[in-house]
Every structure is written in structure tokens, then in C-alpha cells.
Amino acid sequence: MTVSSLPTIAAGSDCRDAFRAAYENRYTWDPGFGGYQGRCIWQQGERTVEGRFQVGADLKASVEGIDDAEVEKAVASQLWEVAIHRVRRPFEQVHGDNTFTAGDTTDEGLEVLIGGKGEGDRYRIKDDVVTMVHRHIHGTVVTIHTGSTTDTGAGYLSRNYTSQYSDPTTGEAKGPASSFEDTFVALGDQGRWVLERRAIQTKDADGNDSVQVFQFTDLEAL
């Protein structure tokens, strides 16, 4: 992973190159990846459910052997979330219609204010890592803060992070925040990194801590 100290960028100036460096430093699968499969284990409290899964070359996930429809959906959703963030898309394809203006700098990094097509979105970047995401998606806003990352040698993966959805007009939170802890592993001799374990902590309807753990084992490439 390429790590560089963020140069001093004055507030109000263009910071496209700095953001692009962080964007291109994310770990993604190469286009030739044919997918993978294995065993999936879901745990919450004393309850454990097991099944099998497959993520195809089209990055679509299928889950088998789980009778509980909600658990099956939850496992498939996590696999989809991982896969969709591993898609390699050129910077200009994603951000070509955006402008990038430097905001303030905090311990979390340089604020990047988006104009153009992504007007209203903003990020923070530090040492070629996107440390904060604040995006408008389908009528809601998601804000993600990354606390630590995994260095794959070919880009970084977020390891510890929080996620909060909120109303784009009022800024009011939509539900409780969630905290994530991800563990990744290199898949066989191909060296492609896939999710091995994800723990998600949030609050239940009664305000008590609730933890779901997703484990993926016996992993093999297709």
C-alpha cells in the first residue's frame, strides 16, 4: 500500500489529485476474479446458524442451507456489501463529473467537499486513506468513519469503522449507529483478499447492545 504524508493543501483549493490517490489506494479485486465459495456461520447471543454460500464472477451472492429467511438475507447482504466495494471502477468513471475542494484539516484528515454531480457529499482523507465518507444515497445520508485499516500490499481495507444513516434535510439520525470490525484473509495462492469475519454492534429496540457475527470459512476460489 502506498502511504504518503498529506501535503499542506489550503482550504478552498482544488484537491482532486489528493482524493484520487486515496480512491485508487482502496483494495479491489482484479476483473478476472471468478468468485469464491465456502461455509457461512451467523451468530447472535447463544444462537448459531450455519450454511453455505457462493459469490459468483458476477459478484452476486447465493446462500444455501439456512432455513431462517431473515438470517439468510442478512448473510447474503453482508456478502453483497463486501463484493460491491471490491469492484474496480476507474476514477474518472465514478468521479469525472465531480469537483473537489479542500475544507479544514483535523486529526481525521483533510475534508474534501464535493461539487458537481455529487454536490453535498464530502469526505476526509489522510495518508492516502479515505477516513470519512458522507454521501447522499437514495434519499438518505450515510456517514462512515474509519478507525483502522488492513494493508493488503495492494491497497487498504477498512477494519474498524462506524456507520450512521440520517435524514438529508434535518440531519436527524435514522436508527442507531453501527460499529463494524472486519477480518480479511488472502484466498489461496491467488492472493485475493476476502472477508473472513465481520462483527456488527448496534442497539436493539430496547436500547441494549446487540452483536451479530458473520464468519466465512472453508474458503475456496471458483
C-alpha positions as CSV (number, residue, x, y, z in Angstrom):
1,M,0.0,0.0,0.0
2,T,1.3,3.4,-0.9
3,V,1.3,5.7,2.1
4,S,2.3,9.3,1.9
5,S,2.1,12.3,4.2
6,L,-0.7,14.6,3.1
7,P,0.8,17.8,1.7
8,T,-0.5,21.0,3.1
9,I,-3.5,21.9,1.0
10,A,-5.0,25.3,1.6
11,A,-8.8,25.5,2.3
12,G,-10.7,26.4,-0.8
13,S,-8.1,25.0,-3.2
14,D,-8.6,22.1,-5.6
15,C,-7.7,18.7,-4.1
16,R,-8.7,16.3,-6.9
17,D,-5.2,14.7,-7.0
18,A,-5.1,14.0,-3.3
19,F,-8.5,12.4,-3.3
20,R,-7.8,10.4,-6.4
21,A,-4.7,9.0,-4.7
22,A,-6.8,7.8,-1.7
23,Y,-9.5,6.4,-4.0
24,E,-7.0,4.4,-6.1
25,N,-5.4,3.1,-2.9
26,R,-8.5,1.1,-1.9
27,Y,-8.1,-2.6,-2.3
28,T,-10.2,-4.0,-5.2
29,W,-10.5,-7.3,-7.0
30,D,-9.0,-7.6,-10.4
31,P,-11.5,-8.0,-13.2
32,G,-10.5,-11.7,-13.8
33,F,-11.7,-12.8,-10.3
34,G,-14.1,-15.7,-10.8
35,G,-15.6,-15.6,-7.4
36,Y,-15.4,-17.9,-4.3
37,Q,-17.4,-20.1,-2.0
38,G,-17.4,-21.6,1.4
39,R,-19.2,-22.1,4.7
40,C,-21.1,-19.3,6.4
41,I,-21.8,-19.0,10.2
42,W,-24.1,-16.5,11.7
43,Q,-24.1,-15.9,15.5
44,Q,-26.1,-13.7,17.8
45,G,-26.1,-14.3,21.5
46,E,-26.5,-18.0,22.1
47,R,-27.9,-18.7,18.7
48,T,-25.8,-20.1,15.8
49,V,-26.9,-20.8,12.2
50,E,-24.7,-22.4,9.5
51,G,-25.0,-22.8,5.8
52,R,-23.0,-22.5,2.6
53,F,-22.5,-19.6,0.2
54,Q,-21.2,-18.7,-3.2
55,V,-20.2,-15.4,-4.7
56,G,-20.0,-15.7,-8.5
57,A,-17.9,-13.9,-11.1
58,D,-20.9,-11.5,-11.4
59,L,-20.4,-10.8,-7.7
60,K,-23.9,-11.9,-6.9
61,A,-24.1,-13.9,-3.6
62,S,-26.2,-17.0,-3.0
63,V,-26.8,-18.7,0.3
64,E,-28.0,-22.3,0.9
65,G,-28.8,-24.4,3.9
66,I,-30.3,-21.7,6.1
67,D,-34.0,-22.1,6.8
68,D,-34.4,-18.7,8.6
69,A,-35.2,-16.2,5.8
70,E,-34.0,-13.2,7.8
71,V,-30.7,-14.8,8.6
72,E,-30.2,-15.9,5.0
73,K,-30.9,-12.4,3.9
74,A,-28.5,-10.9,6.4
75,V,-25.7,-13.2,5.3
76,A,-26.3,-12.5,1.6
77,S,-26.5,-8.8,2.3
78,Q,-23.0,-8.8,4.0
79,L,-21.5,-10.8,1.1
80,W,-23.0,-8.3,-1.3
81,E,-21.7,-5.3,0.6
82,V,-18.2,-6.8,0.5
83,A,-18.4,-7.6,-3.2
84,I,-19.8,-4.3,-4.3
85,H,-16.9,-2.5,-2.6
86,R,-14.3,-4.7,-4.3
87,V,-15.5,-3.7,-7.8
88,R,-12.7,-1.9,-9.6
89,R,-14.0,1.2,-11.4
90,P,-11.8,3.9,-12.9
91,F,-11.7,7.2,-11.0
92,E,-12.9,9.2,-14.0
93,Q,-15.9,6.9,-14.4
94,V,-17.0,7.4,-10.8
95,H,-15.9,10.9,-10.1
96,G,-15.3,12.5,-13.5
97,D,-18.3,14.9,-13.2
98,N,-17.3,16.0,-9.6
99,T,-15.2,18.8,-8.3
100,F,-13.0,18.5,-5.2
101,T,-12.4,21.4,-2.9
102,A,-10.3,21.3,0.3
103,G,-12.0,22.1,3.6
104,D,-10.5,22.1,7.0
105,T,-8.0,19.6,8.4
106,T,-8.5,17.7,11.6
107,D,-6.9,14.6,13.2
108,E,-9.1,12.6,10.9
109,G,-7.6,14.2,7.9
110,L,-8.4,16.8,5.1
111,E,-12.0,17.5,4.4
112,V,-12.9,17.1,0.7
113,L,-16.0,18.9,-0.4
114,I,-17.7,17.6,-3.5
115,G,-19.3,19.7,-6.1
116,G,-20.8,18.9,-9.5
117,K,-22.7,15.6,-9.8
118,G,-22.0,14.6,-6.2
119,E,-22.9,18.1,-4.8
120,G,-23.3,17.9,-1.0
121,D,-21.2,14.8,-0.5
122,R,-17.9,15.1,1.5
123,Y,-15.0,13.0,2.6
124,R,-11.9,13.1,4.7
125,I,-8.6,11.7,3.6
126,K,-5.3,11.0,5.4
127,D,-2.2,9.2,4.3
128,D,-3.9,8.0,1.1
129,V,-6.9,6.5,3.0
130,V,-10.5,7.7,2.9
131,T,-11.1,8.1,6.6
132,M,-14.6,9.5,6.4
133,V,-17.5,9.2,3.9
134,H,-20.6,11.4,4.0
135,R,-22.8,10.5,1.0
136,H,-26.4,11.0,-0.2
137,I,-27.7,7.7,-1.3
138,H,-31.4,7.0,-2.3
139,G,-32.9,9.8,-0.3
140,T,-30.8,9.3,2.9
141,V,-27.4,10.2,4.1
142,V,-24.8,7.6,5.2
143,T,-21.8,8.7,7.3
144,I,-18.9,6.3,7.8
145,H,-15.8,6.9,10.0
146,T,-12.9,4.5,9.5
147,G,-10.7,4.0,12.6
148,S,-8.2,1.4,11.3
149,T,-7.4,-0.4,8.1
150,T,-5.8,-3.7,6.9
151,D,-2.8,-3.3,4.5
152,T,-3.1,-6.0,1.8
153,G,0.1,-4.9,0.0
154,A,-2.2,-3.9,-2.9
155,G,-4.4,-1.3,-1.3
156,Y,-6.2,-0.9,2.0
157,L,-9.3,-2.4,3.5
158,S,-11.3,-0.8,6.3
159,R,-11.0,-2.9,9.5
160,N,-12.8,-0.9,12.2
161,Y,-15.4,1.7,11.3
162,T,-18.8,3.1,12.2
163,S,-21.9,3.8,10.1
164,Q,-24.8,6.1,10.7
165,Y,-27.8,6.9,8.5
166,S,-29.5,10.2,8.8
167,D,-32.2,12.5,7.2
168,P,-30.6,14.6,4.4
169,T,-32.8,17.6,5.3
170,T,-32.8,17.7,9.1
171,G,-29.7,15.7,9.8
172,E,-31.6,13.6,12.3
173,A,-30.3,10.1,12.8
174,K,-32.3,7.3,11.3
175,G,-31.9,4.5,13.8
176,P,-28.8,3.7,15.9
177,A,-25.2,3.8,14.7
178,S,-23.5,0.5,13.9
179,S,-19.9,-0.4,14.7
180,F,-18.0,-2.9,12.4
181,E,-14.9,-5.0,12.9
182,D,-13.8,-6.8,9.8
183,T,-11.1,-9.5,9.4
184,F,-9.9,-10.4,5.9
185,V,-7.8,-13.3,4.6
186,A,-5.9,-13.8,1.3
187,L,-7.7,-16.5,-0.7
188,G,-5.3,-19.4,-1.7
189,D,-2.4,-18.8,-4.0
190,Q,-4.3,-16.1,-5.9
191,G,-3.8,-13.6,-3.1
192,R,-7.2,-12.1,-3.5
193,W,-8.5,-10.8,-0.1
194,V,-12.0,-11.8,1.1
195,L,-13.9,-11.3,4.3
196,E,-13.3,-14.0,6.9
197,R,-15.3,-12.4,9.8
198,R,-17.5,-9.4,10.4
199,A,-18.9,-8.3,13.8
200,I,-21.6,-5.7,13.8
201,Q,-22.6,-4.0,17.1
202,T,-25.7,-1.8,17.3
203,K,-28.6,-1.0,19.7
204,D,-31.8,-3.1,19.7
205,A,-35.3,-1.7,20.1
206,D,-34.8,-1.6,23.8
207,G,-31.5,0.3,23.6
208,N,-29.4,-2.7,24.6
209,D,-26.2,-3.6,22.8
210,S,-26.8,-6.2,20.1
211,V,-23.9,-8.0,18.2
212,Q,-24.2,-10.1,15.1
213,V,-21.1,-12.1,13.9
214,F,-20.7,-13.4,10.4
215,Q,-18.0,-15.9,9.8
216,F,-16.9,-17.3,6.4
217,T,-14.7,-20.4,6.4
218,D,-13.5,-23.3,4.2
219,L,-13.0,-20.6,1.5
220,E,-12.0,-21.6,-2.0
221,A,-11.9,-19.8,-5.3
222,L,-14.3,-20.8,-8.1
